[in-house]
Amino acid sequence: MPKQLPEINDQNRVNLWIRLVSITPLLVLGLAWLISPELRGTMGQGIDLLWQRDVQGLRKWGSSLGWWAPLLTGSLMIVQAIAAPIPAVLVTATNSFLFGPFWGGLYSILTANVAAAICYGLGRGYGTFVSDAILPSRTIKRYEHFFDEHGGKTVLVARLIPFVPFDPISYIAGIVRMPFWSFFLATLVGQFPAGMAYSYLAQEVDKPQMFVVSTVSLLAALFLTGWFLNRAFFKKKPSDSQPPT
């Protein structure tokens, strides 16, 4: 009698789709990288400038892209998310130089949300493999409890407060199976003030004194907003009032 194959249930189908959707953009980028020497050279230059934290170099690089600029800077936002700890703020600055502080900021927020969704999908679809590369399992379990209790509030506050790592939060939200739309909307809303602030600051980079004043003011405003929301959201249980570290 032939051996029966195990039944594929709905959860397995969902997991399979999550794996496929999250890995597809990376496969497309990888394939384009392999078959196009011109793209490889252009993207390689952009990635090198990101690693070097070269803002002026990124400005010149972006200006040379022509009509390809939105596609390539969007791809760069995905690359920096996977290759953390490259800061996304450098891609945001590049978009601000290319498209202006408003439209550049909006485009950066949109592409950063797409990149965050990919990280979420990788965390959810390849949980064990990803978690072993990011945090110890005991820390993941502590995050799982906190995300289960507070959900999107955790992501919202993390997106608002400057210097909180952006991409690890996305991976962890996927690993602990936070509902996708709660994660996506909290990321979109939470990163909007910071994304627009960083896009505006890029316009001041050539004015050192104004840049320092604006940076301190905007970062302080973001930090205080995140701090007040943190106090408001997580004050019920003293033992669980802060996200685990």
PyMOL commands that set and color helices and strands:
alter all, ss='L'
color gray80, all
select helices_A, chain A and resi 10-35+37-52+55-63+66-82+89-99+101-125+127-134+137-150+152-160+166-175+180-202+208-233+238-240
alter helices_A, ss='H'
color red, helices_A
deselect
rebuild
show_as cartoon
